[in-house]
Amino acid sequence: MGAPALTAAATTLAAAMRETYPQLMAAKQGWPYGESYLEVASLVRYEHVDAGPMDASLQAALRLLELREQLVQDAGFALASMDGKPYSLASLKGRIVLLNFWATWCPPCRKEMPDMEKLYRKYGSKGLTVLAVSDEKRETVEGFLAKNPYSFPVLLDANHKVNKDFGIEGIPKSFIFDREGKLAAQAIDMRTEKQFMELLKRAGLE
């Protein structure tokens, strides 16, 4: 959507929630707009938009996102690629890792994959590992890759375990780990080559 549009959406939604929050709390409706606050918090934390004043609910949502990040960090991952080679976060220490969750039926996923390929070819020798995780059936992924060959490894998450561990609810979604295996950045939507580079720089890629 672009930064201006995201900022406008975030500030409008946040303002609307702030205006009605006291009335809903007075009516004892619990923590209203829970998911909406998390959406705004995600835009603030991962898209770096300004959503206006940071009220208590938005601060709580940001803290929840930080907790989720710690859970992702602690969970790590261990999966095999299409050719059976095992990959894990622990085994990739010393390299910068771009872990991307995608599906063959997802247009934004397919659109960003050529840019991921460019980054992999350009920076693979400089310590970048690109991994694309699909929870689809092997034959479905094989059919896609036969028509769209990529050189970065594609991992299969057949039992959805890693998807669950990483809280994947929408795709594409990407996680960037630095050379120490620490979560450095993440993207909650499609990225271009330039946008991926901005995230990778946070992990130390030069």
N, C-alpha and C positions, 0 to 999 in steps of 0.2 A: 504493500500500500504506500510505502514511502514514509519518512519521518514526520512530515507535516500532518498527514492524514492520521497516522497512529497517535500523534500527540493530541490532535483535536478529539479523536474518539476517546482517548484515555481521560482527558480533562473533563469532557462532558459527562462521561459515565461516573467518574469519581465525584463530581460536583452534585449530580443527581442523588447519588447514594448518601453523601454527607447531609443533604437537605432533608431527606426522609428518614434517616437513621434514628434520630431521637424519638420521633413519633412511633416507629415500629418497636423500638426498645421499650417505650412506655407501655405499649400494648402487650408486652411480654412475648414477643415473637422470636425470642432467642437471638442468635447472631445473624441478622438479615444479610442478604446478598453475599453469602460466603463464597460461592464460586465466582461471582462477579468481582469481588475484591481480589481473589487470586488471579483473575485475568488481568486486572489493572496492575497488580504487583508484578506479574510476569513481564508486562510491557515496560514497567519502570526498571526492573532489574536486568532484563535481557535485551531490550530494545533501547534502553537509556532515554525513554521519553519522560517529559515533565508532566506529572498528573496533578500538579497543584499542591495545596497544603497536605502534609502527611498526618492524617488523623490516626487515632488509635487503632482502628480496624485495618487500615492499610499497613500500618507498622506491624500489626500482628500477622497479616498475610505475608509480608516480606520475611518475617522470622520463620514462618512455616516453609517458605521456599528455601531458606537457608538450611532448615532441618532436612528437607527432601534432598538437597544437594549432598549433605553429609551421608545420608543413607545410600545414595548412589555411589559416593566415594567408597564407602565401606563394603558395598556389595561387589564392586568390580564386575568382571565378566569372564567366562570361559566358554568358548564356542569353537566349532570346527567349520572350516571353509568348504566350499563345494567339492574341492579335491581331497577333503579329509584332513587337511593340516590343522592342528590345534592352535588357537590364539587365546591369550588371556591378558588382562591388564598387567598382572604381575610379571609375565614373561616379556613384556614390551617396555620394561623400565629402561630408561636411557633414550627412548624415542618419544616423539610427540605423536599423539594418537588422535585422529579424527574418527569418532565412532558415530556412524550415521544409520538411523532407523528409517526404512523405506518399504515400499511394496510396488509390485509391478502395475497395480491398478491405479496408482497415485500419480496424477499428472505433474504436480510440483516436484515430487520425488524424481521422476524421470527427467524433468527439466534441469535440475541441478547436478545430475550425475556427470555430464560432460565437463563441467567446471571442476568437479572433484577429481576427475581423471587428469585434467591439466595440472592440478596441484600435485597429484601423486607422481606424475612423470617428472615434474620440475623439481620437487623437493624430496622425493623418496630417498635419493642419495645423500640428502642433508639431514636425514633423521625423521622424516614424516612417514607415518603409517596411516593409510586410509582403509577403514573397514566398513562395509555396508551390511547391515543386519536385516534379514527378512524372516518373518515367521510364516511364510507361505510354504506350500508343498514344493519339494525338490523339483518335480517335473515342471511346475509353473515357472520357477526361477530359471531353470535350464532353458526353457523355451524363450524366455525374455533375453537371456544372455546370448543365445545363439544368433539373435537378430541385433543385439546391442552389446558387442563384446567390450568389456572393460578389463583393464589389467590389474586394478586393485582387488583384493580379496573380497568375496561375498560370503558372509557367514549365515548359517541356517539356525534359527531359534525355533525348532519344531514344536517344543513343548511350551513356548511363550515365557519361559522362566526369566530370561534376561529382560524381555519387554516389561514384565511385571516388576522386576527389581528396579528398573529405571523409571517406572511410572509412566510408560508410554501410553498416552490416550489419543494423540493425534500425530500424524506424520506429514512431511518429514520432520525429524527432530535429530539434532546433532549434539554430541558432547565432545569437548576438547580437553585432553589430559596432557599435562606437561611431562618433561622427561623424568620426573620423580614419581609419576603416576597420580598426581594430584589434579582434581578437576579445576581447570582454569577458565572455562567459558562454556556456554551452551547456546544453541539457537533453537527457537521454538517454531520455526517455519523455514521456507525455502531460502537459500542463500546463493548469491553469485560468487564467482571466483574472488572478486575484490572483497566482498563481505566476509567470505571464509578467511581470507588473509588477515583481516582485522582481528578475527577471533584467534587465529593461529599465532599471531604476534603476541597475544596475551600469554600464550604458553611458551614463548621464547623462540619461535621460528623467525629466522631472519633471511 
